[in-house]
């Protein structure tokens, strides 16, 4: 094989390597974000479950010791749980509204307790814990 033939072979080889390199980069760019997104989602689900569980435990303790009284700390805990759930992709459909209703309830429980259908809108801790378990199954 003469010099020209060798140069053509080297040139073609370099073109193939360049194309392969581009394909590999493209493949890495399409797969890595998915893996990264899945890891982020798993972390966000764990954070959401944690926030819900803290709000639920604190709420149960408060109701057991004090009863149904306004409580800014519980309102904030339920709002935090709602914020955590809002960034995940897959959650039980009713969960955001339930978390909102819990936060709203502890802002002024007497108003809701005194309205005819108000208490029906506020989920029980058991309902929220079941939704939390559904979230856990997505991990």
SVG drawing of the C-alpha trace seen along z (x, -y; Angstrom):
<svg xmlns="http://www.w3.org/2000/svg" viewBox="-73 -31 77 33">
<polyline fill="none" stroke="black" stroke-width="0.4" points="0.0,0.0 1.4,-3.4 1.6,-6.5 -1.6,-8.0 -3.6,-4.8 -2.3,-4.9 -3.2,-8.5 -6.8,-7.8 -7.0,-4.9 -5.8,-7.0 -8.2,-9.8 -11.2,-7.4 -10.1,-5.8 -10.0,-9.3 -13.5,-10.1 -14.9,-6.9 -13.2,-7.6 -14.6,-11.1 -18.2,-9.9 -17.9,-7.2 -16.7,-9.9 -19.7,-12.1 -22.1,-9.1 -20.6,-8.2 -20.9,-11.8 -24.5,-11.9 -25.3,-8.6 -23.7,-9.9 -25.7,-13.1 -29.0,-11.2 -28.5,-8.6 -26.7,-10.5 -29.5,-13.0 -32.0,-10.2 -29.9,-8.5 -29.2,-11.8 -32.9,-12.6 -33.9,-9.2 -31.4,-9.7 -32.7,-13.3 -36.3,-12.0 -35.5,-9.2 -33.9,-11.8 -36.8,-14.1 -39.3,-11.3 -37.3,-10.5 -37.3,-14.1 -41.1,-14.3 -41.8,-11.2 -39.6,-12.5 -41.4,-15.9 -44.8,-14.2 -43.8,-11.8 -42.4,-14.7 -45.6,-16.7 -47.8,-13.7 -45.9,-12.7 -45.9,-16.3 -49.6,-16.7 -50.4,-13.5 -48.4,-14.6 -50.1,-18.0 -53.6,-16.7 -53.0,-14.1 -51.7,-16.7 -53.4,-19.9 -56.2,-19.2 -57.5,-21.2 -55.9,-24.6 -54.2,-26.9 -50.6,-26.0 -48.2,-27.9 -45.5,-25.3 -47.8,-22.6 -49.0,-24.8 -45.4,-25.4 -44.6,-21.6 -47.6,-20.7 -46.7,-23.5 -43.1,-22.2 -44.4,-18.7 -46.5,-20.2 -43.4,-22.0 -41.4,-18.7 -44.2,-16.7 -44.6,-19.4 -41.2,-18.8 -41.5,-15.0 -42.9,-13.5 -45.2,-10.8 -47.3,-11.1 -50.8,-10.0 -53.2,-12.4 -55.0,-13.7 -51.8,-14.2 -51.1,-17.8 -54.6,-18.9 -54.5,-16.9 -51.3,-18.5 -52.7,-21.9 -55.9,-21.2 -53.8,-20.1 -51.8,-23.3 -55.0,-25.3 -56.7,-23.5 -54.0,-24.3 -54.1,-27.9 -57.6,-28.1 -59.1,-24.8 -62.1,-26.3 -63.3,-27.8 -63.2,-24.5 -64.6,-22.5 -67.5,-24.9 -68.4,-24.8 -70.9,-22.1 -68.7,-20.3 -65.4,-21.8 -64.0,-18.7 -64.9,-16.5 -62.3,-18.4 -59.5,-17.7 -57.8,-14.3 -57.1,-12.1 -53.5,-11.3 -54.2,-7.7 -55.2,-8.8 -52.0,-10.8 -49.9,-7.9 -51.4,-5.6 -50.5,-8.1 -47.0,-8.3 -46.7,-4.5 -47.7,-4.7 -44.9,-7.2 -42.5,-4.7 -43.5,-2.1 -42.2,-4.3 -38.6,-4.1"/>
</svg>
